[in-house]
Amino acid sequence: MLIKVAVGLILRDEQVFIALRHASQHQGGLWEFPGGKCEASEAADVALARELQEECGIQVEACEHFDTIAHDYGDKQVELIFFKVTDFTGEPSGSEGQEIRWVSITELADYDFPEANVPIVKALMSDC
C-alpha cells in the first residue's frame, strides 16, 4: 500500500527546519523535514497545513509544490509530496518531543536523512 505524505521544507533566512525521528519510528534516528500522512481524499497542501500545525505548532500562510518522490523502502512504499513553506506564523517547535534544529541549507549534507529525502537535500543545496 502506497502511503501519501505531505512534507514541509520550512525556510527562513537561508535556513531550513529539520527534526530528528524518534528511534521507535520507521527510519528512526534520521533527520527529516516535518510533515505527515495525507488522510483519504485529503489534498496534500491541506494535509501539510494540518500536520505542521500538529507537529510544529505553526500555521502555513504560503507554500508551493517543490517536488514529489515515490520511494520503496521494502517494508513501506511512500509518495512524498514536498512543499516549500515560505511564509508561516508561529515559531516551529518539536511538539512531539523530537529534537529540532534550524540549519543552514549548505550544511544539510552533514545530517543523515532517510534515503527518499536525499534527492530533496541535493536539490535544496543546488538552489543555494
C-alpha positions as CSV (number, residue, x, y, z in Angstrom):
1,M,0.0,0.0,0.0
2,L,1.3,3.4,-1.0
3,I,1.4,6.0,1.8
4,K,1.0,9.6,0.7
5,V,2.9,12.1,2.9
6,A,2.9,15.9,2.7
7,V,6.3,17.3,3.7
8,G,7.2,20.9,4.6
9,L,10.5,22.5,3.7
10,I,10.2,25.3,6.2
11,L,12.5,28.0,5.1
12,R,13.8,31.2,6.8
13,D,16.9,33.3,6.3
14,E,18.7,30.6,4.2
15,Q,18.0,28.0,6.8
16,V,15.6,25.1,6.9
17,F,13.8,23.5,9.9
18,I,14.6,19.8,10.5
19,A,13.6,17.3,13.2
20,L,15.1,14.0,14.4
21,R,12.9,11.0,14.0
22,H,12.3,9.1,17.2
23,A,14.2,5.8,17.4
24,S,10.9,3.9,17.6
25,Q,9.6,5.3,14.2
26,H,10.2,4.0,10.7
27,Q,13.6,5.3,9.7
28,G,14.2,6.3,13.3
29,G,17.4,8.2,14.3
30,L,17.5,10.0,11.0
31,W,16.7,13.7,10.4
32,E,13.6,14.7,8.4
33,F,11.6,17.6,7.1
34,P,8.4,17.7,9.1
35,G,5.1,16.6,7.7
36,G,2.8,13.6,7.8
37,K,0.3,11.3,6.2
38,C,-2.5,12.6,4.0
39,E,-5.9,11.3,5.1
40,A,-8.0,9.6,2.5
41,S,-9.1,12.1,-0.2
42,E,-7.3,15.0,1.6
43,A,-5.4,17.3,-0.7
44,A,-1.6,17.4,0.0
45,D,-1.5,21.1,0.8
46,V,-4.3,20.7,3.3
47,A,-2.6,17.8,4.9
48,L,0.6,19.8,5.1
49,A,-1.1,22.7,6.9
50,R,-2.8,20.3,9.4
51,E,0.4,18.3,10.1
52,L,2.6,21.3,10.5
53,Q,0.1,22.8,13.0
54,E,0.0,19.5,14.9
55,E,3.7,18.6,14.7
56,C,5.4,22.0,14.8
57,G,2.8,24.5,16.1
58,I,2.9,26.7,13.0
59,Q,0.2,28.0,10.6
60,V,1.2,27.8,7.0
61,E,0.5,31.1,5.2
62,A,2.2,30.4,1.9
63,C,3.7,27.3,0.3
64,E,4.5,26.0,-3.2
65,H,5.0,22.5,-4.5
66,F,8.7,21.7,-4.7
67,D,8.9,18.0,-5.8
68,T,7.2,14.6,-5.5
69,I,9.2,11.5,-4.9
70,A,8.0,7.9,-4.8
71,H,10.2,5.5,-2.8
72,D,10.1,1.8,-1.9
73,Y,11.8,1.1,1.4
74,G,10.9,-2.6,1.0
75,D,8.7,-2.7,4.1
76,K,6.9,0.5,3.2
77,Q,6.1,2.4,-0.1
78,V,5.8,6.2,0.2
79,E,4.9,9.1,-2.1
80,L,6.4,12.2,-0.6
81,I,5.0,15.5,-1.7
82,F,7.4,18.3,-0.8
83,F,6.3,21.9,-0.4
84,K,8.5,24.9,0.2
85,V,6.9,26.8,3.1
86,T,7.8,30.4,2.5
87,D,5.5,32.1,5.0
88,F,4.1,31.0,8.3
89,T,3.0,32.3,11.7
90,G,4.3,30.9,15.0
91,E,7.7,29.6,15.9
92,P,8.3,26.0,14.8
93,S,8.8,23.7,17.8
94,G,9.0,19.9,18.4
95,S,5.6,19.4,19.9
96,E,6.1,15.6,19.8
97,G,9.3,15.9,21.9
98,Q,11.6,15.4,19.0
99,E,15.0,17.2,18.7
100,I,14.7,20.1,16.3
101,R,17.1,22.4,14.5
102,W,17.3,25.3,12.1
103,V,20.2,24.5,9.9
104,S,21.9,26.3,7.0
105,I,20.8,24.8,3.7
106,T,24.5,24.5,2.8
107,E,25.0,22.3,5.9
108,L,22.2,19.8,5.1
109,A,24.8,17.3,3.8
110,D,26.2,17.0,7.3
111,Y,22.9,15.3,8.5
112,D,21.6,11.8,7.8
113,F,18.2,11.7,6.2
114,P,16.1,8.8,5.0
115,E,17.0,7.6,1.5
116,A,13.9,9.1,-0.1
117,N,14.9,12.6,1.2
118,V,18.4,12.6,-0.3
119,P,17.3,14.0,-3.7
120,I,15.5,16.8,-2.0
121,V,18.5,17.7,0.1
122,K,20.6,17.8,-3.0
123,A,18.0,19.9,-4.9
124,L,17.8,22.4,-2.0
125,M,21.6,22.7,-1.8
126,S,21.9,23.2,-5.5
127,D,19.4,26.1,-5.3
128,C,21.6,28.0,-2.9
